[in-house]
Amino acid sequence: MRFVSIPAVTAILLAGSAQAATDPSGTWLTGDGRAKVKIERCGPGSANVCGTVVWVKTPLNDQGQPRTDIKNPDPKKRSRPVIGMPLMDNLKPDEDGFKGQIYNADEGKLYDVTLARESASELSVSGCLLRILCGSQTWTKAPDEVAQAAAPKAKPAAAKPAQPAEKAAEKAAQP
């Protein structure tokens, strides 16, 4: 039988709790409050994190259609819905949190990004374009229940109310 020392067990437990404290997984409301992003483990051995838009404050455009990625530099992606769109793919663990790239649909650009958990309810998102244009914001923890899990449907045309004569004809036709 092998014995494990108490310090070794303590180190393993502390490492596990440190990982949980820095893990950015969950649903987060962006700093401007316009979107919620679900961050989940992904990649080899679930060591990395990925993020997807799961809710937007204004899901429909001025024409009543679901918002799309209209500023994407790839014309083939401009018709994809914003809800369900990946923003981060395979951010890798780093001593500061997780690093990789984040897509900004407002500009159609990729930024270098670092995610760092500030607390149980706050996530620091710091990004740079060309290492000179940098900024950061704090995202807040949001409930995992998301009302807009899929892209919203376009608004249907208003149905014309049945006229009294049509209603009478419908009633007469029923057995």
Phi, psi and omega in degrees: 000136180263138177254140177249133183289155178300317178300324180294317178296317179299317180297319179295316179295318179294320178297319178296318180288328177293320178297317179297324181290332182260351182293121181275008182301142179137186178254131187233137174272127182296162183302327179272356177075010184270348183206158171242137182239128177266121179254128182226159174290143179205182176078185183302123179064019182054035181276338184259179175230148177231153180225139183227141176290126179242352181200142172227146183297321180239088187286341182248147177278186183296339179268005179081013180259155177301139178298142179235172183277060190294340181261009180296135179294340178269109183305332181291338183263356184292341180263000180286140180295146177292319178288123184100354182284133176287133176255328182227137181226117176057051171293135186262147179296146182212165181298337179268352183145244177229137182234149178171221179233149177235141179266131177254103183293336178295332182243346184071033183233155174261140177235146170292139185220150171232129174255130178221126180286120178274324180199184179297336184243006181225139179233124177273127179241110182244128182226154178220145172249121181059025177061009179240327178262099186239156176196167177211160175211162178253125175263146181250148182297135178240157176302146179288341176289122184240126182290327183252067181288339179230165180299139180290152177281150176297152180293126179287155177294145181294132179287139179283127181296143180292140178282155180306322180293321179294321180296317180296319180295320179296317180296319181293328182284343181282138179288000000 
